[in-house]
Amino acid sequence: MTRTLAQRAMDLLPGTRLLNVYSCSETHEVAAGDLGELVENEESTYCAVGVPMDPDRLYLMDENGERVPEGEAGELFVGGDCLARGYVGLPEKTEKSFPEDPYSSVDGARMYRTGDRARILSDGSLEITGRVDFMVKIRGYSVELGAVEAAIEKGLAVRSCVVISEGEEGEDKRLVAYIVPDPEDDERLSDWTIDPKTGRSKEIRSVLRDGLPHYAVPSVYVELDSLPIQATSGKVDRSELPPPPPRLAPRDTGDIDRLAESAPREEKQALLARTWEDVLRLNEGEVQPEDDFFDLGGHSLAAAQLSSSVEQGFGVHVSMPLFMEDPTLGGLLDRIEELQRDGEDGGALTSEDLRAEAVLDPEIAPQSTEGAVTLRDASDVFLTGATGFLGAFLLDGLLSGTNARVHCLVRPRADGDGIGPIEANLRRYGLWRSEMVERIVPVAGDLGEPLFGLEEGDFDALAKEVDLIFHPGAVVNLIYPYSSLKAPNVDGTREVLRLACRYGAKPVHHVSTNGIFPPEMGLCEEDVDLDDLADAREDGYGRSKWVAEKLVREAADRGLPVCVYRPGNVSGHSETGASNPRDLLGAVIVESLRLGYAPEIKAWRMEITPVDFVAAAMVHIASDPATYGGTYHLANPEPPPADEVFDLLEEQGYPLERLPFDEWLQRLDAAPPVEGSPGEIVRGAVPAAEDLRENNTYDDQNTRRALDDDGPSRPTIDGNLMQTYAGYFVQQGWVEATGNRQRASAGTRRGP
C-alpha cells in the first residue's frame, strides 16, 4: 500500500481506526500496525505493515540465499510455528515454496518463500516494497517498479499509475509510466506537458529525480483515462496497456570533426550538446547547459561512449572521476576548456589540496607507547570492514590463529542484531562456524561518522578495551570523486587513529592499496616517499587512500605503532575459489568467460593475489614485534600480462577471442550479464581502458623478509588456479561449464 493510498483511506473514513495487516494463507498474520501511525514514518517509501509478530523467524534473503545487510531490501521468507503444512496434492510446489530453515535450531524446520520484496525500517517495522518479479534491470541497475509508482503517486496529481519496462534482453531497456491524471488535485504537480512524439516530460522528470535515482526515473510517459483492469483479480492488466511512443533511431553522425581549441564557447557548447543528443537519443535542441547527463537517462556505458566522442571532437580526455564531479553539460564544457587551456583539470584537487587534507588533528597522538602488544598477545582486536570480502577472510584468520575476541564495526540494525550481517558475510564465502559467535563482538557504528557514530562514553570504553586494530574498511569505487569517498576512507581512518591513541598506543594495522601508485610507475617501492605520489592519481579512490595512508604515517611519526599493507587486486581463495562478486577485475574475467571474448588492452598486466594469502600474510606480520613501522606490499611483485591469464583460461576449455576494449564493451552491452553476477559491476561502473591498464611491478622485500620461511607462501598464478576460479564461477551460475557454452552474442569466430 502506498502512503498516498493510505492517506486517502484515512481521509474517507475520519475517526475510524484502520489497520494495515500483512498476512499470507501459508503463514497466517506476519505483521500488523495502526495505519495512522505507520503512514507518518518518513523513512518508508510505502506504508509499512507494522512490527513483525515473530521477528526472529523473519528473513530477508538475496538471490544467493544469503541474508541481506541491514536496511537493504530482499526477498521475504517467514519461519516459525504458524506455517501451513504445504499445498494439498502439490509436493513439488510445496518443496519449492517451503524450503528448509537454515537459521532454526529445530530439526526439520521450514520457512515460507513469500515472493515479496521487503526491508526492515529503523524502528523495526516491516515494509513490503513489491513483488520479486516486479524487479527489473535498467542498464545494469536493479529497479523496483513499485517504488517508481510510489514516487509518481507522491509527486504527481494522478488517480493511479503503473510502470513497466520496455525492451527485450540485450536491448537498451527503458521505463514507461502510464498515468491517469486527477484534475481535482491541486496539491501535487498537475501542469505538466508530455511530448506526444517522444513521450518525454521535463516537468515530470524534474519532480521525480528529487526522490528517485537517475536510472529509476521513467524515460517515457503515457496519459490514460483509466488503467485496464483484469475482471477476475481487479489488478492492472499490463498486457492491455497501449504501446508507448516508438524510440527515436540514433543519428549516424559518423566521425566527429575536431573543433579548434580557439573556437568560441558557443560553438563548443553546440557541438557538445549534439554529442549528448546522439549518445542519449534525444531530439535536437533538447539538452540545456544545466542538464545532468544521468538525469537525461545517461548511464555508465553511455558515459563511456560520450568520453570517446569528446576525445574525438575536442582532442582531450576527460576521465570518469572528473566528469562525475559535475556531470552537467556546462560542467563538462568547463572541464574540456580547462584541459585545452592548461593541460590539466583545474576543478580537481591539486597535490597541495591533498596534502592539506592529510593533516592529523593535534590531539590524535599516543600518550604513551608502553604496553603496546602484537597480535599474538592481544586479547581484544578491533576490526573494520568485517562485512567486506577481505574483511571476512581476515576475521576468519584472526579467529583461527588467535584466542582474541574480535570487535567488528557494523552498521546499526533496527532489531539490534549486529551478528547477522557478519554471519551472512562469512556464510557467503563458506567460512562460518557456529563457535565463532562466542568471540565476535558486534560494534554498531558507521565508519564515515565522527567517533563511528558512537556516544562519547561508548567510544571511550571501546578504546580502553581493545589491544590492537585492523583497518581494512573502505569504500572502493573507481568512479566516485574524492569528495564522495572522503568520509569513509579518510575521516574513517582519522577515527581509527583517534581510537588507537585515546588510551596508550594501540597498534594499527592499516590496509592501503597499490592504487596510490600511477599505472605507469614501473617499479613501485615499499618505502617510497609518499609526498612524491601526492598527484599520482586522478581517481577519487586512489586519492582518498593516499590521504588515509599519509594520516597513518603522521600518527607513526608521533609514536603510534603501525603497519601499512598495500594489497593489489584481491582475487578469490586459491583452494575454494570463493570470490568477491563486487570486484571489477574479477567481473571482467567472469564476463569474458561468459561472452567468449576477452578485452585486449596494450601494456595490461593483470595483478591478482588470492585472498587467503593476503589475509594470512597480514596475520603473520602482525604477530611479529619487529615489523612495526614497516610497509608491506602484498600485491603480486611480477603481475602476468593479461593475455597470459586469458591463455591459461583457454587451456581450461574456455575459448576467448580477443577484441579491442571498446568492441568488448559493445558485446557486453548487447548481451547483459546475469542478474546478481559480478558482470553488473562492469555495466554499472564501466571502466575506461586506462583504468584497467597497468604495467607496474612491486618491490616486496619487506614482505618477504617478514614472512621468511615460516610465513604463508604466495600461490602461483597458473592453470590450476584459473581452473579453481572458473569452477567457482560455474558453481555460482555466473558462467556455463565448458562443453555447455554458446557465445552470448553473434560474432566472428576465433581465428587460428
N, C-alpha and C positions, 0 to 999 in steps of 0.2 A: 504494500500500500504506500503510495507516495504521500508526502507530507501535505501536498496541496489537496489531495482527495480526503485525507483525514480532517483537514480544516473545514472542508465543505460539509462533511458529515456532522461535525460539531455545530456548524452554523445552522444546519437544517433541523437539528434536534437540541436546541438550547435547554440547559437544565437537566439533560439526560446523561447519565454516566455510561460511556462507551468503552468497551474493552477490545484491545487488539490481541487476538489469540492465534498462535501458530500451532497447528495440530495436523497430524497425519494418521490415517487409519492404521498404518503399520506400527505407530509408536504412541498413539493417543496424544494428550497435550504435551507440548515441549516447552512452551513459554507463553506468558500472558502478562499484560500490563494495562494500566489506565491510559486510554488514548490521549486524554488531555495532558497528561504528564509526559508521555512519550513524544508527542509532537513538538514539545518545547526543546528537545535535545538538538542543539545546533550542529553537533558533530555528525549526525546521521544524514545520509542522502535521502533515505526513505524514512518512513515512520517505523521505529524499532518495534519489536514484538514482545518486549519485556525481558526480565531476567530469566534465564533457563531454570526450570524446576530441578534439574539434576545436572549442574554444570560440569561435574567431574566426568560424566559419561557422554559429553557432547564434544565432538572432534571436528576440526576444520582441516581438510587434507588437500595437498596439491596433487598434480597429475601423477606423481610417482608414489602416492600413498603415504607421504610423509606429512606430519603436522606443519602447518604454515607458521611463520613467525607471528608474534603477537601484533594485532592491529590490522593484519592483512586478511584479505578475503580468500576463502577456499570452499571446496565442496563440503556440505554439511553431512556428517554421519552422527547418528544417535544410538547410544547403547543404553544399558540399564535393564531394569526388571519389567518394564511395560511393553516390551517388543512383542509383536504378533509372532506366532509360530512359523508363519510363512504363507504362501499362496496355495490354496487347495488345488491339487492336481497339476501344479506347475513347478516341479522340482528344479528345473533349470533357472527359471526366473527367481525362485527363492534363493538359490545358491548365489546368483549374481547380486541380488538386492540385499541379502543378509550375510555379508562376509564375516569372517572371524574377527573378533575384537582383540587386537594385539595389546591393548592398554589395560585390559581387565585381568585381575588375578584369578577370576573364576574359570574353571575348566569348561570349555565349550561355549564360552560367552560369545555373543554375536552383536553386530551393530547394523543399523539400517542405513542404507545409502539413499538419501532423500532426493538427490539430483538438483538440489538448490544450492546456490552460492550464498555465503553469509560471512559475517565478521562479528567479532565481539567488540563493542564500544568501550571506552574508558570507564564508564560507570557500571560495566558488567552486563549490560543489556545486549540482546541478540538482534542484529539487523539482517534481514533477508534482502539480498541485492539482486536477485533474479535467478533464472534457471541456468544451469551449466551450459545447456545447448543454446543459450542466448548470448554466449560469449563469442565474439568474432575477432578475427585478425585483420587489422588495417595497417598495411605497410610494415608488418612485423610487430605492431603493438597489439596488446590484448585490450579489447573494448567491451564493456558490459552495456548492451543495448538498453537495458532498463535504466541504467544510470544516466544515459543520454536523454531518455524520455523524461526522467525526473527533472533534469536540468531545464528542459524545454517547458514543462508544466510550471516550474517555479518562476521562470523569467518572461514567458510569453503569454499573452491573453488567448489561451486555447481551451476548448472544452475537452479535447482528447488529442492524442498523438500516438504515432507508432514509428519506430526507426528500424530500418533494415540495412543490411549490407548488400551492395550490388556488385557483381563481378565474380567470375569463376576463379578457382585456384590457379595461380600463375599469372592472373591479370592484376592490374592496379585497381584494387577494390576501392569503393567509396561508400560513405554512409549517406543514405537518403532518408529524410524526415518527412512524414506525411502529417500534416497538422489540420485540425478543424478549428478555425478562429471562433472566439467568443466575443461577439460585438458588444455585449453588455459589460465587459470587464474594462474598467478604466484605471486599474492599479498596475497591471503588468503591461509590458510593451505591446502596443497594438498597431502602431503606424509604420509597419514595415512595408517594404516593397520587395517583390520577387521577380527577377528577370525571367519571363516565360521561355526564353530561348535556352538559357543555361540552368535555370533553377537556383541561381545564386542570390543571396541576400546579404548585403553588407551590414544592415541594421541587426539582423538576427545573429549573424556571426559575432558582431561586436558584443552583444549581450551574453551569448553562450560562452565565449572564450574567457569570461571572468570566472566561470565556475567549472570549466572542463579543460583538460589538457588539449593542446592543439590538435592532436591526432583523433580526438573523440568528437570534435565539432563537425557536424554533417556538412558535406560539400554541396548538397542539393536539397531543395525544399519544394514540396508539392502541397498546395492548398486543396482541401476537400470539404464538401458539405457535411459528410459523415464518413466514418470508417466502416468498411464491410465487416459484418458480424456473422460468425458461424451460428446457425439456428440451434444446434444441439448443445453447444457449450457456452454460448454467449461471449466467446473470446473473439479477438480480431482475426479475421480470415486473411492472412497475409498473401495467400495465393491470388486473391481477388483485387489486390491493390493495383491501380493503373501504372503503366511503365513511367519512369521518370524521363525528363528530357534527355536526349542522346548526348553522349560525350562529344566534345569538340575534338576532332582529329588534330594532333600536333602538327605545326607547320614544319616543313622540311626546309630549314634555313641553310643547310649545307655548312661550309666553312664560314666562320665569322671573320670578317676583315678586321685587321688590327687598327685600332683607333690611336691616333698620335697622342702622346702624353701631353702635348701642348693644346689639345682640343679644349674648347670651353666646357665648363662643368655641365651645362645644359645638354650638350651632345653626349657626354659620358653618361649622364643620368638616363637619357633616352635610350642609349644602347643597352644599359644595364636593365632598364625596365623591360625592354623587348626580350632580353635573355631570360628574365624571370617568367615572363608570359609564355615563352616557348617551353621552358622546363616544367612549369606548373599547369600548362594547358589552359591558360587564361586568355580572355579577349584582349585585343589591343586597347591600350588606354586604361586597363583595369587596375594596374599597380601604381600606387602613390608612394612618395618618399617615406612616409611614416609607417607603411605597411610592414608587418613582420612576416618573414618568409614562412615560418611554421604556422602562423595564423591563416595564411592563404592556402594551406594544405600541403606545404612542403614537408619533407621527411629526410632522413639521413641519406638515402640513396639519391634523392633528388638534389640534395646539397652537394653530393659528390659530383654529380653531373654539372651543377652550377659552377663548382670550382674549376672544372675543366674548361667550361665556356668562358669564364672570367679570365683565365690564363691566356686563352686564345685571343680574346678581344682586347685585353688591356696589357698583356705582357708581364703580369705579376701573379704570384701565387699567394692567395690568402688562405692560411691554414684554418682548419676547422675550429680550433680553440679561439682564434682571433675573430672569426666570423660569429661565433657564439656569444662574444662579448656584447654585440649589438646587431642582431640578425635582421635589421630593417634595411630597406633599400638605401636610405640615406646613410645609415651606419656603414654598410658595405662600401658605398662610394667613398666615404671618408677614409676607410682602410686602404682602398685602392690608390687614392691620391697620395696618402702618406707614404705608401710603398714606392710609388713612382717618383715622389719628390726626394725622399730621404733614404730609400733602400731598406728601411725598417719601419716597423709599425709604432707610431707614436702613442697609440692608445694602450699598448701593452705595458706591463710593469717592467721597468728597467732593472739592471743589476743593482743600482743604488736603491731602488724601491725595495727589492727583495732583501738587501742587507738591513734596511731599516725594519723590515718585518721580523728579521731574525734576531731581535733583541730580547733577552730574557729579563723578566721582572727582577728588580734588585733583591726582593725578599726570598726569591727561589734560590737558596743556597744551603748546603748542609751545615747544620750547627756543629756536627762532629762526625768524623768518619770512623769512630770506634764502634765496634760491634757489627760492621758490615760482614755479611756472610756470602758464601757461594751457594749454588743450588743444592749441593749435597747436604748442606747443613740447615736449609730453610725448612721451617715448619709451616709457614703460610706464604703462598705465592699469589700475586695479583696478576690477572691475565685479561688483556683487552682482545677483542676480535675473536672470541670463543665461538661465535656463530658463523664465522667465515671458513674458508677452505683450509688455509694453512693453520688457522686457529684450532680447528678440530683435531688435526694431527699433532699439533703442539700440545694441546690439552691431553690427548691420549699419551703422549710421550712423558709428560710431567706426572701423570697418574701411574704410569707403568714403571717409570725409572726412579721415582722418589716416594717418600712417605708423606709428602706435604699435602695439606689441604690447598685447593686452588679456588681463589675468589674470582669469579668470572663476571665481568661487566656485561649486562644485558639490558636491553630496553625494558622499561617498566610495563607490566601487563595488568590489565584491569582485574584479573582474577588472582593476582599475586603469585602466579605460578612461574617463578623465574627459571626453574629447571627445565620446563617444557621445551623452549626453543633450543636449549643446549642439547638435550636428549635427541630432539628431532634431527639436529645437525649431525650429531655423532652417528645416529642410525643411518642417515643418508649415505655415509661413506663406510658403513659396515664396522664401526668402531665401538658402538655402545655395549657396555657390560653392566648388568644390574648393580654390581657392587660399587660402580663409580659414584652413585648418588650419595654415598656416605662421605665422600671427600670433595664434592663440588659445592661451593658456597655461592649462590647467585647474588650479584650486587645489582640492584635495579637502578640504572643510571643511563646517561647519554654522553657519549664521547665528545659531542660538539657543544656541551653546555658547561658553564663555569662550575667547578667542583663536581663535574659529571652530573649536575642536576641534583646532587645530594644536599641535605641540610648540613650546615657547618659542623654540627656535632657528629653526624654520621661520617662525614669525610674525615674528621679528626680521629674518630675511633678506627676507621679503616687504616689510616696512616700509622697508627700505633700498632695495629695487629699484624700487618704484612711485613715480611722479611725481605722480599725481593720482587721485582716487577718484570714481566714480559709484555712488550707493547708492539704486537703486530697489527693492531686495529687501525684501519684507514678506509677511506672511500677511494676505490680505484676506478677512474674514468678518464679516458684519453681525450674526451671531447669537452668536458666541463672546463670553464675558465678557472683561474686561481681563486677568484672571489667566491666561487661556489664550493670549493674544496677546503678553504681556509679553516672553517670552524672545526670539522672533524680531524683534519690531518695536521694542522698547525696548532690551533688552540687546544685540541685534544692532547697533543704531545706536551704542551705547556702545563696542562693539568696533571699529567702523569709525573712530570718533573716536580711539580708542587707537592704531590703526594709523597714522592720519594724523599723530599727534603724536609717535610714537616716535622719529623722526629728522627734525628740522627741522619744517616745516609743509607737509604735502601737502594741497593744496586739496581740499575735499569738496563735491561736487555732490549735495545731498540731495533726494530726491523725497518730498515730503509729500503732502498731499491737500486738496481743498476740503472734505473730510469733517470738518475740525476746526471748521467753522462750523455753527451751528444752522440747521435748514432754513428758518426764518422770519427770518433775519438781515436780509434786504433787500439792501443794497449791502455786499458783502464786500471790504474794502480789503486791498491787498497788504501795507501797512505797519502793519497792525493790531497793537495791543499784545496779545501772546499771553496775558498774565495775565488779560485780560478774557474769554478764551474757556475758562478752566480748567474751568468747569462747564457748557459749552455743549452737550455731547453726553452721551447716555445709553449709546450703543453702545460696546462694548469696542474696536472697531477705531478709531473716531474718537478715543477717549481715548488709545489707545496711540500714535497718530500725533501727537497733541498733545504728549505727553510726549517723544517722539522729536525733534520739531522744537524743543522747548524745550531739550533737551540740545545740539542743534546750535547754537542761538543762544548758549548759555552758552560753548561752545567758541569761537565767533566773538568773544565778549567777551574771551576770553583770548588773542586774536591769531591764531586759525586762519582762513585764507581760506575762506569758504563761499559757496555759492549755494543758495537754497532754491526748489524748484519745486513749485507746487501745481496739478497736473492735476485734472481732474474725472473724468467717466466717459470713459475712453479707448476710443473706438469703432474700427471696422475701418479698414483702409487705404483712402484716398479713391479710389485708382485700381484696386486689385485686389479690394477688398472683404474681404481676409483679416481675420478677426475672432476675438476671444477666445471660445472656447466656454464659458468659465467666468465670463463677465461677466453680472451679474444683469440689468442694464438691456437688454443685447443679447438675453438669453434671453427677457425679456418681449416684445420685438419679434418674435423668432422664433416664439414660441408664439402671439402674436396673429395672425400671418400664417397659421400652420398651422390654427388653430381657426376663423379668420374672425370673431373677436370681439376687441375691444380694451378694456382696462380704462379706466374713466372715474374720475379722481380729481381732486377740486377743487384748484385752485391748484397744478397739477403742471407745472413747467417741465422739459423733457427736455434735460438738459445732456449733449451728446455732442460729443467732439472727436476727429477722426481721429488714429490712432496715428502716421502718418507726419509730421504736423505737430508733434506733441508731441516726438517723438524729434529731429527736425531743429531745432526751436527750442532744445532743450537743448544740442545740439552747437554751435549757432551762438553761444549766450550764453556757453558755457564757453570759447570761443576768444577772448573779449574781456576783457582785464585790468580794464577799468573796471566790470565787472559784479559783482566780488566784494563780498560784503556785502549783496547785494540779494535780495529775494523776488519771484518771478515767477509770476504767475497764468497758467496755460496752459489753464484751463477757458474755455469759451465765455462771453464777457462778457455776452451777451444770449441766454440759452438760450430756444429757442422753446417755446411751450406744447405739451404732449404731444399735444393734439388736432390741432395743425397738422402734427406729424410723421406722425400716422396719416392725415391728409388727403393728405399727399404720397405715402404708400404706396398709398392708394386710387387716386390718379391713375396709378399704375403698374400698375393692374389687380388690386388686392387689396382686395375689399370687406371692410370692417371694421365690424361693428355694435358700437356702444358699449354696455358693460354696467357696472353698479356693480362695484367691485373684488371684493367677496365672491362675486358671481354669476360673475365671470370665473374665480375660483379653482375654483368648483364645476365649470365647464366643463372646466377643466384636469384636475381630479380624475377626471372622467367619461371623458376621452379622453387617457390618459397620453402623454407625449412619446416620440419615437423614441429608442431606446437609443443612448447616446453623443452625443445632441444637447444643445444648451445648455438645453433645457427641463428636463432633470434637475436643474439648479441651482435652478430655481424651486420644484420639488417638494421638493428636499432642504433648501432654506433659505427657506421661504415667507416673503416679506416682508409686514409689515403695510403698510397704505396709507400710514401716516406715514413708513415707511422709503423710499418712492418719492417722496412729496410733497416738493417743494422749490419755493420761489418766489424764489430768490436771483438777483442779478446780480453780476458780478465786475469790479471795478476791475482793469484790466490796463495801467495807464500805464507801469509799469516794463518790462513785457514789450514793449510797442510801441516804447518808446524804445530798448531793447536790440536789437530786431530791425531797426528803422529801415527803410531802403529796400532793403537788400541781404539781409535775412533771409527765411526762408520765410513764405509767406502762408497765413493760416488758410482752409481750404476752406469754402465756403458750404454750409450745410445746406439743400439743395434737392432737387428731384425727381431730378436726375441722381445725386446721392449715394445717395438711397434706392434707386434702381434698381440701382446698383452693389452695395449691400448685399444686396438681395433676390436678385440674380443669384448672389452667392456662397452665400447660404443654400440656394438651389436646387441649386447645384453640389455642396454638401456633403451633400445629401439630407435636410436639416432641414425643408424645406417643399417643396410641389409648385409647379411653374411655373404661371403664370396660364394659364387655359384648361383645366387638367387637375385642377382642385381641386374638392373637395366639402367641405362643413363636416364637421368631425371629430365632431360630435355634433348630434343633432336640436335644433332650436330655432326661435324666431320669426325670420321673415325681416326683413332690414333695412328699416326704414321709409323713407319718402321724405325 
